[in-house]
Every structure is written in structure tokens, then in C-alpha cells.
Amino acid sequence: MAKSMRLDKLLGHCGWGTRRQLKELCKGGHVFVNGQCCRDSAAKVDPEGDQISVDGTPVVYEAFYYLMMNKPAGVLSATEDRCSRTVLDLLPQQYQGAGLFPVGRLDKDTTGLLLLTNDGVWAHCITAPKKHIDKIYIAEVDGSIPDDIDDVFQGGIVLADGLQCLPARARKIEEQTVEVTVQEGKFHQVKRMCAAVGLSVRALCRHTIGGLRLDETLRPGEFRPLKEEEREFPFMNK
């Protein structure tokens, strides 16, 4: 059985408003617990056992959320920023109080597969380099793709600032397109690796994490919850 928690905390987690708003909601007689009107926002409830509703709408509590987003360009992979929109700004009110954060980061102008969750253990298992989870990117580049680019990347390329990258993979797809597979996520890493072999990245998209591939039906900025079985896919390298 789940531990009891404050009613306002549960409602806030489920996106029903701020603590002040929820206090007024309860005082106004809009919140019911097990069929009884509850005017005390600090009342203790059982997230798993109690039936809670707001104006007749059932409140469905989930401790952890796991979302897949097709990140658009121009949006930060962050929880908040004073100047720019973040990926959390693209989510509806339902998720605003749940403590979601991006699993790893994509550069502001990089698009594609981004996971969001409030499960820190799950997120760490995906982002930790020692877990050896493949992240696959498609890069549109300017310059001539070297014939030995895969050998160079597999050898553990050294970046201009001296950073030693873990062994990676690279495969030429088209004349100006290369697929890059890395198991870490240093700052601008894929762009800097490409720069080290004379390539300038003009567009970058991540489409795979482990065995989880971006849902092609998601338009930029759209998201969907992961199915239960999909939560294990990031740990299954293809």
C-alpha cells in the first residue's frame, strides 16, 4: 500500500493547480474523497486506495510518468529558463506539478527523441555512460564525409579541447548525411566529433535510445506516454 499523502500534494502532482488554488478548490466544496466532500486541503489520503474527484471528474494518480517527445528546434531541454521556452512548457497542465525533467539533454537546435520522467533511478540508468546505452543521431553535414569515419570514431576520437570520447560509430547514409551512435552525451558532442573530422553539422536529430525509436507519428513538439513495455526498450541496444 502506498504511504498516505496530503490531498493538496496529490492534486498538485496530478496538475489540478497550485497549493493556494487547491486550498480554495477544497474550501469551495469541489473536492470529494470516497464520495464525501473534503474541504481540508491538508487532509491525508491514500493515493492507491482512496477515490478522489474534482467536480465529478476522477483524479487518477500515477507516482511516475514516462513520456516520449519529438523535441522541436528552438526549445531548451531544461525544466525552466527565464528567456527561452523549455520542453516542459510544451506539456499540458496535467504534468506541470509532477516534477518532470528531461532524461539527458538535446541542444536547443537539435530535434528528435527526448524522454521526460520524474523517476530519477530510471533516468540515471539511461544517461550513465557505464550503462553503454546507444544513442543514435542523424546528422546533415557540410563537408566531405571521410571514408574512414567509422574507424576514427571507434578509436575514441579526441576533441579539440582534449576530451577523450568513448568509442562510437559512424555510418555514411547519403552524400551529406551520417548516422552517429554514441554512448555518452557531452556538451555538443556529436557536433564536435563531426567537426574533428572536418564536418559542419547543419541539422541534427536523435531518433533512437537503446531499442526505443522515436514514434514517427509524433509531430515536432508532440509527446505521448510510453507504454509499460516500452519503458524497458532504452536498455535493449539493437
DRENSE-798724 format. One record per residue (C-alpha): residue in one letter; x, y, z. Coordinates in steps of 0.1 Angstrom, whole numbers, padded with zeros to 4 digits, always signed. Layout:
<pts>
AXYZ ...
</pts>
This chain:
<pts>
M+0000+0000+0000 A+0013+0035-0008 K+0020+0058+0020 S-0006+0085+0028 M+0000+0120+0015 R-0016+0154+0017 L-0046+0159-0005 D-0032+0191-0020 K+0001+0174-0028 L-0017+0146-0046 L-0039+0171-0066 G-0009+0193-0074 H+0010+0163-0087 C-0019+0155-0110 G-0020+0190-0124 W-0050+0205-0106 G-0033+0237-0096 T-0010+0254-0071 R-0013+0248-0034 R-0032+0281-0030 Q-0056+0272-0058 L-0062+0238-0044 K-0069+0252-0009 E-0097+0274-0025 L-0109+0244-0045 C-0113+0223-0014 K-0129+0252+0006 G-0154+0257-0022 G-0166+0221-0019 H-0153+0209-0053 V-0132+0180-0040 F-0146+0147-0029 V-0128+0118-0012 N-0146+0084-0012 G-0178+0102-0020 Q-0175+0127+0008 C-0169+0164+0003 C-0134+0173+0017 R-0128+0210+0025 D-0094+0204+0041 S-0066+0205+0015 A-0042+0192+0041 A-0062+0160+0048 K-0042+0128+0044 V-0053+0104+0016 D-0042+0071+0002 P-0032+0076-0034 E-0039+0040-0043 G-0069+0032-0021 D-0090+0064-0019 Q-0113+0075-0047 I-0108+0113-0053 S-0127+0135-0077 V-0129+0172-0085 D-0163+0184-0097 G-0172+0149-0106 T-0140+0142-0126 P-0120+0113-0112 V-0084+0121-0102 V-0060+0094-0115 Y-0028+0094-0095 E+0004+0080-0111 A+0036+0082-0090 F+0059+0082-0120 Y+0054+0094-0156 Y+0074+0083-0186 L+0069+0104-0217 M+0084+0104-0252 M+0086+0137-0270 N+0096+0147-0305 K+0116+0177-0294 P+0114+0207-0318 A+0142+0230-0326 G+0145+0263-0306 V+0133+0247-0273 L+0156+0240-0244 S+0160+0206-0227 A+0156+0221-0193 T+0130+0224-0165 E+0129+0262-0166 D+0145+0292-0182 R+0139+0329-0180 C+0145+0337-0216 S+0135+0306-0237 R+0108+0281-0238 T+0116+0247-0224 V+0103+0212-0232 L+0082+0214-0200 D+0064+0244-0214 L+0051+0221-0242 L+0033+0198-0217 P-0003+0204-0206 Q-0013+0213-0170 Q-0017+0176-0161 Y+0021+0172-0159 Q+0031+0206-0145 G+0032+0196-0108 A+0047+0162-0111 G+0084+0172-0111 L+0092+0160-0146 F+0126+0166-0161 P+0143+0157-0194 V+0164+0125-0194 G+0197+0138-0207 R+0198+0169-0229 L+0195+0178-0266 D+0210+0210-0278 K+0185+0239-0284 D+0186+0234-0322 T+0187+0196-0320 T+0155+0177-0327 G+0141+0143-0321 L+0137+0117-0294 L+0136+0131-0259 L+0124+0113-0228 L+0108+0130-0198 T+0101+0115-0164 N+0101+0121-0127 D+0117+0087-0120 G+0153+0096-0112 V+0166+0060-0110 W+0152+0051-0144 A+0167+0083-0159 H+0201+0077-0144 C+0202+0042-0158 I+0197+0056-0193 T+0221+0085-0191 A+0251+0069-0172 P+0279+0062-0197 K+0288+0030-0179 K+0254+0016-0189 H+0266+0016-0225 I+0232+0026-0240 D+0234+0036-0276 K+0220+0070-0287 I+0217+0072-0325 Y+0216+0105-0343 I+0212+0115-0379 A+0234+0145-0389 E+0230+0166-0420 V+0265+0179-0427 D+0286+0202-0449 G+0319+0188-0460 S+0332+0156-0473 I+0324+0126-0451 P+0357+0107-0447 D+0358+0071-0459 D+0374+0060-0425 I+0350+0080-0403 D+0338+0048-0386 D+0373+0037-0378 V+0382+0071-0364 F+0351+0072-0342 Q+0355+0037-0330 G+0391+0046-0320 G+0378+0070-0294 I+0382+0104-0310 V+0399+0132-0292 L+0381+0166-0294 A+0398+0200-0298 D+0397+0207-0261 G+0414+0174-0253 L+0383+0154-0243 Q+0387+0117-0250 C+0354+0103-0263 L+0343+0068-0257 P+0343+0046-0288 A+0315+0055-0311 R+0302+0045-0345 A+0295+0064-0377 R+0279+0054-0410 K+0275+0073-0442 I+0239+0072-0453 E+0239+0097-0481 E+0264+0122-0496 Q+0258+0147-0468 T+0241+0125-0442 V+0258+0105-0415 E+0244+0083-0387 V+0263+0086-0355 T+0260+0063-0325 V+0273+0074-0291 Q+0270+0061-0255 E+0275+0094-0237 G+0262+0129-0240 K+0289+0155-0236 F+0282+0192-0245 H+0276+0194-0283 Q+0294+0161-0285 V+0281+0149-0319 K+0287+0182-0335 R+0322+0184-0320 M+0331+0149-0331 C+0320+0157-0366 A+0340+0189-0365 A+0371+0169-0356 V+0369+0151-0390 G+0361+0183-0410 L+0323+0182-0410 S+0300+0210-0400 V+0266+0199-0388 R+0237+0219-0401 A+0209+0197-0387 L+0209+0170-0360 C+0181+0147-0350 R+0182+0119-0324 H+0159+0090-0333 T+0169+0061-0311 I+0178+0054-0274 G+0188+0018-0269 G+0160-0001-0285 L+0135+0027-0283 R+0128+0046-0315 L+0111+0079-0320 D+0074+0074-0328 E+0072+0088-0363 T+0035+0098-0358 L+0046+0125-0333 R+0050+0159-0349 P+0076+0183-0335 G+0065+0194-0300 E+0041+0164-0296 F+0045+0137-0270 R+0029+0106-0257 P+0032+0084-0226 L+0054+0053-0230 K+0036+0020-0229 E+0046-0001-0200 E+0067-0025-0221 E+0084+0005-0238 R+0100+0016-0206 E+0125-0013-0209 F+0133-0006-0245 P+0160+0020-0238 F+0181-0007-0221 M+0179-0030-0251 N+0206-0020-0276 K+0199-0033-0311 
</pts>
